[in-house]
């Protein structure tokens, strides 16, 4: 005879125990962890705590004891199973709720234990949210959607805290649900909603220097896992060369991020990272690999008012006769005179330049990409500089960008 269902409460899991324990250690900043307006918490030693709200930093009156802050940092390390001690005084990890953390211990940090917490927001921001917030326009969102559906390779570039990962998460929603997506990260923070998702996370070496698994190792595994798409949280080392090889050998639709401030600087940055692989490839041949692998560079920036905006969407062209990189801007951020208070006023505007692969996209069924789609005057924007050859003219676009209107 079956036993009657138990009325006893469920036993706490190991994760919930650590979460409760860590919550107690982080009591001085609990209110900021719970505040949805706070995006980052920055602890510069036990007695100096800052938070970011709406892109602006403000100092709080909260404080830890030195021993309490160190205990909290060690509790974080214990939760993720990574060492944090005198031999390994730096920690990259995530909290039980998914928030990303970085810890630096003294004496490397002269002010005491330093902790940065970038908060996790369940569900993240959607493309419609980014349009509503002014981070990009509906027509730019539609263009990026088409490029993702057409399996173009995108590199998202910007500085620290500029919104690269937020944008990557939002754009990944355009990946068709039938596709198998493999993600690769140092510290997992991507929030992809794909139904067929494989998430890989690197691992540092232990105290004896053993057991490290790098992004490059994970990329080699990803290529053997039959991916339709590869999404890399950030390229930062020799794995860049392997990624370029994958992009050039049929793995289209790859999306990744890197630290750079302009489209040309992004390509130079990727070149420098690929050189770390020490493959001995001639520089011009390596540059040709970079230029042929990347279809679009999307630049994001945190502006002086704290807002995060897409500032450029550029197509990467083949090298010129001298072996230098070439790009053409398809959308660029146009700042206008005047401001509401101290807010930056402007929008991401099409430049009038037609992408070299536009006609192919139209043949593939994206019939809203008529030349006028790329004409700034179509949307009531002023023309961007002098019109280049191939300036967009013709029929009004049957655009579906309105679906992203706030």
N, C-alpha and C positions, 0 to 999 in steps of 0.2 A: 504494500500500500504506500503510495507516495507521501512523503512528508509534507505537512502544511507549509505554505510559504513563510519564511522568517520575517518577523517584524523588526528585526535588528537593523540599525542604520548601516549603510555600506561601509566597509573598511576603507580608511583613507589610503590613497595611493602614495607611492614614493614621491611622485611629482607634487601632490598636494601638500605633503608634509614639508618638503623643501620650500614650497611657495609660502606656506604659513610661517615657517622659520625665517625666511628671507624678509617677509613683510615686517616681522618684529624688528629685525636688524635695521631696516630702512624706515623706521617710524618717523624720524625727523623730516622726511620728505614724502610721507604717505599722501598728504593732501595734493602734492604736485603729480604724483603717480595717478591719482584719481581725477585730476582736472583735465578735461578733454581739450582745453585751450592751450595747455602746455605741451610743446612738441619735444623739447630737450631739457634735461636737468644736468647741470655742470657743477661738479663738486671740486673745488680747488683747495684741497686740504679740509680739515675738520670744521673750520669756522667760516668758510666762504662758499656759499651756495648760490648759484645763479640759475634762472630758468629762462626759456625762450617762449614768448607768447606772440603770435602773429608776426613772426620774423624779428622780433625785438628782444634783446636781452635785458633782464632786470635782476638786480641783486635782492635776495630775500634775507629775512632775519633769522632763518633757521640755521642750526649748527649741530654737528656731531661732537662726540669726544674722539680723541685720536684713536684710542683703542676700539671704540665702537665702530668707527668708519673702517678700520682695518679688518675687524671681525666681519663686517658686512661684505667687504670685498672678498675675503676668503670663503664666505658662505656662497657667494656667486660662483667662485671657481669650483667649489665642491659640487654644486648643482650640475655644472656642465662637465665635470670630470676632467678638468684641466689644471695643471699646476700653476700656483701663484706663490712665489717665494723669492728668496734673495738671488737664487740662480736664474729664475725666470720671472722677472719683476713686471712683466706686461701680460695683460689678458684681453683677448677678444672673445666675446661670448654673447649669449642672449639670456634674458630673464625668462621665467616660466610663462609670462604672457606674450613672449615674442619680441619684447623690446631689446634693442641692441645695446651692448655695454662695452666700454673699453676702460681698463684700469692700468694705472702706472704707479708703482710703489716708490717710496723714497729709498735711496738717495737720488734715484733718477729724477724724481719729482721733488724739487727742493722745498716746496710748500707743504709737503706731506702727501698722503695718499690722494691721488687724483682719479676721479670717476666721471665718465661721460655716459649718460643714458639717453639714447634716442628712442623715443616711445613708439610702441607698436599701436596702431589704430586698427581694430578689426574691420575687415572689408576694404580698408584703404579708400583712396579717392578714385572715383571713376572719371572717365574722359569728360562726361557732362559736367562733373564738379569742377574740373580744371577750366573748362570753358566759362562756367559761371563765375569763377574766381578771377578770370582774366589772364590765366596762365598761357592760354593759346586761344585761337579763334575757331569757329565751327568749320571754316573751309580748310584750315590747317589740320584740324582733327580728321576731316574726311580724307585729306591727302595721305596722312600717316596710316589711316585705316586701309586705304587701297594698297599702299606699299607693303603692309604686313600681309594682307590677303594674297598679294602677288609674290610673296616670299622674297622680298628684297632684304638685304642685310643692312641692319641699322646699328649705328654706334651713337649712344647718347653721351654727351660730354658736358662737363661743367665742373665747378669747384666744389669743395667740401660743403655739404649742407645746401646745395643749390636745388635739390629736388630730383636728381637723376633716378634714384630708386623709385620714388613716387610715380614719376612719369613712366618708367619701365613697367611697373605693376599695372598702371592704367592701360597702357598700350597693349599689354599682353592679353587683355580681354578680347582683342580683335582676332586672336589666334583661333581658328576653327576648332570646335570641341572634339572633332573626330581625330585630331592629330595627337601624336605622342610627343610630349614635351619633356626634355631633360634639363634640369636646372643645376648649375654649379656655383657654389658660393664658399667664401671663407667662413662667414658666420651667417646662418640662414636668416634672411629677413624678407625675401620675396613672398608675395601673397597671391600667387597665381591661382585662378579659379579653374584651371584645366581639369577635365575629367580623367585624362590619361596622363598623369604627372609622375615623374621620377625625380626626386630631389636628392642631390649629392652635396655633401659638406666636407670641406677639407679638415685635416687634423694636424696639430703641431706635434713635434717630437716630445717624448716624455723627458723626465729629468736626466735620463742617461743618453739622450739624443737619439732615441730609437722610435720607430713607429710613425714617423711623419708621413702624411699623405697630402701632396700638394695639389693645387688647381690643375697643374699640368698632368699629374697622374689621373685626376678625375676626368679631364677632357679625353684622355686616351680611353678610359672606360666608357665614357658617354658615346664615343664614336662606334663602340661595339654593342651598344644597347638599342640599336635600330631607332634613332631619334628622327622625328619629322622636323623638330625644331630643337635648337640648343640655345638656352638662355643663360648667360654668365653674368652674375651680379656685378663683377668688376674685373677687368683685365689689369694686371699690375706687374707681370713678370714674363718669363720666357714662354709661358703658355700662350702668349699672344701669337707667336710664330705658328704653333700648332693650330690655333684657331683660324689664322689666315689660310693655312693649308686646307682646313676643312671647308671653309667658305668657298675656296677656289676649286673644290672637287665635288661639288654637288650638294653641299649642305646649306641650302638657301633658307632664308627666313630667320637667320640668327640675329639675336638682339643682345647687346652688352653695353656696359658703361665704362668710361675711363675719365681720368682727371685731365681736362684741357679746357681752354677758354674760347677757342674759335675753331672753325672747321679745318683750316690749314694746320693749326697747332695740334689738332686731334690726330691728323695723319702723321705728323712728325713724332708725336708721342707714341703712336702705335709702332712706328719704325724703331724707335729707341727701345721699346719693350721687346720687340721681336729680336733685336740684336742680342738681348740677354740670353737667348737660347744658344748662342755661339755655334751656329750651323755653318759659318764660313761662306754664306751666300754673298755675291757681289752686291754692293749697295744699290746699284740701279735695278738689279733683278729683284731685290727685296722691296724696293719702292714700287715696282710694277706689281708685286704681289699685294701690297697694301691697297694700291689704287684699284685693282681689279676685284678685290674681295669686298670692299665697302661700297655700298650703293648710296647710302644717305648718312649724313652726319647731322644730328639734332643737338643743338647747343641750348643749355639752360643756365640761368644765372639767378642769384639772389641780388636784387637791386637795392639801392640805398635806403628805400623805405621798408625793407624787409620782405617785400613780395618776391615770389619766385615765378619767373616767366621763361617761356621758350623764346630765345632771342634770335635763332637762325635755324633754318632747315635748308641744307645744301646738298646738291648732287655732286658726287665725286666723279671726275672725268679722267680719261687716260692721261698718263704723263705727257708733258710737252717734249719738244725735240731735245731739250737740254736735260731731261730726266727729272724735272721738277713737278711737284704736285699741282693739280688744277682742280678747282671747284667752281660751281656756279650756284649762287644763292637763289633759292626758289621762294623762300619766305624770310623776311627779316623784321626785327622789332623796330618800329618807328616811334620814337618818343616825341611827344608834342609839347609845345610851350604851354606854360600854365600848369597849375596843380590844384588839387582839392586838398587843402591843408598841406601836409608834407608828402602826399602820395605822388608816385610817378604816374604820369598819364601817357598812354600809348597803347599800341596793339601790334600783333604779329600780322604783317601785311604781305600778300603775294607781290613779287617783284616784277611780274610780267614776263619772266624768262620761262620758256617752255622746256620741260624735262626732255632729255634725249630719248627716253623710252615711253613717252606719252602715247604715241600712236599704237604701240604694242598693247598698252593697257586698254585702250579703246577697243582694239580687236578682241581682247580677252573679255569684253563685256562691260567695262567701266565707262559707259557712254556719257556720263556726266562730265568727264574730263575734257570738254571742248576747250579750245584756246582761251575763251573768255573766263574760264575757271581760274586762270592764273593772272588775270588782269585786275589790278587793284581797284580800278574805277568801277568794276562790276559790283563791288561791295560798298561803294561810296568812299573809298580811301583815296587820298591823293597819290599820284604816280610816284614811284620810287626812283628818283634820279632820271637820267636819260634812258630812253627805251633802247635796249640792245637789239641786235638782229634777232628776228624771230619773236618780236614783241607780240604779246597775246592780243589777238583781235578775233572777231568772228561772232558766232552765235552765243547767246547767253547760255551759261551752263545749266543743265538740268540737275543741279546739285542736290545731294541729300544731306548737306552739311547742317541743315536746319534741325536735324534730329539731336544735335548737340547743343542747341541754343538753350540758355538757361530759362 
